[in-house]
């Protein structure tokens, strides 16, 4: 059953994207925790390093696991980086709009912006970055 959904020709890549996003979330928080709480790094370093690890991990997982691409990495890596930077900026702008203009609670704002962004990123990665 799980294998059928994981490998489904239409929904499989979205299911894999959702699963790898969850793994990335855990790795990001775990990396920040280890750097800060166990190794004594500053919170600024721990957070920045964790986000850098997440960016690299997300690229590799999205390329190999989600869209199952092989071959040269250069073009897709550059596109992934550009798309990621654009989305981070848009996410922050959306977050500020939701909290400052709409007066939504910051966690509600973050949840809404992240959920919308996840779906949009999937289709952007699929079409623009990895060409599926």
N, C-alpha and C positions, 0 to 999 in steps of 0.2 A: 504494500500500500504506500509506504513512505517513498520507496524507490520509484513508484509510478508517478507520484507527484513531483519528486525531485528531478526526474528526467522527462517530464511532460514537455512536448514541443512548444506549447504556448505559455504555460504558467511556470514551468520549471525554473527558468532563469530568474523570475521574480521571487520565487520561493528561496532559491539559493542566495539571491541578493539580500533578502530579509534575514536569513540565517547568518550570513557573513557579517551583516551590519550588527547583529546582536553580539557576535563574537568580538568584533572590533570594539564595541562599547565596553565589554568586560576587559579586554586587553588594555584599552586606553586608561581606564580607571585603575587597573592593576599596576600598570607602569608608573603612573603618577604616585600611587601609594608606596610602591617599593622605593622609588627615587626619594620621595620626601620623608616618609615615616621610617623606613628601614635603613636607607643610606644617608639620610641627613641633608639631602640637597634642598635648596630653597624651593618654595612653592612656585615661584616664577619659572625656575629651571624645570622642575618636575612636570608642571603643566605643559610647558612648551615642548619638552622632550616627548612627553606622552602623545601630544598632537602630531609631532613629526613621525613617531612610530606608527600612529594610526594612519596617517596619510600613506606611508609606504606599504603597510599591511593591507590597507583598503585597495590600493592599486593592484597588488599581486593577487589578492583574493578575487577581486572583481574580474580581472583579466583571465585568471586560470580557472577558478571555480564557477563563477557566475556565467561568464560568456564563453568560456572554454576556448580561448584564443591561444595560438602558438605563433612562432615566427619572431620577427624583429620587434623590439620593445620601444624603440626610441619615439616614434610618432605617437603611439598611444600614451606613452608616459607624459609627453609634453601636453597633449590634449587633456589628459586626466588632471594634470597640475593646473592648467588654465581653468578648466571647468570647476575644479574644487575651490580655487581662489574666488571665482565669480559667485559660486553658491555660498561660500562663507560670508561674503559681503552682503549678498541678498538676504541671507538668514539673519544677519545682525540687523539690517535695516528693517526687516519684517518684525523682528523681536522688539526693536525700539518703537515701531509703530503700534504694535499690540499693547505694549506696556505703557507708553507715554500718551498716545492719542486715544486708544480705545480703553485705557485704564484697566486692562486685564491683569490678573495676578501674574507675577513673573514666571512661575512654574507652568501655569496654563498657557501663557504666551510661548514659552519654550517648547512645550509639547506640541502645540498647533503648528508652529513654524517648522519644527523638526519633522513632524509627520508629513506635512505638505512637501517639504524639501526632499525627503527620502523618495517619495513617489516620483517627483520631477527629476531627481538625479538618476533614478533607474532608467527612465526613458531617454534622458540626455546621454548617459553612458552608452546605452544600447545603440542609439542612433549615431551620435557624433564621435564618441571616443573609440568604441570597439566595432562599430559598423555592422551590427546585427539587424 
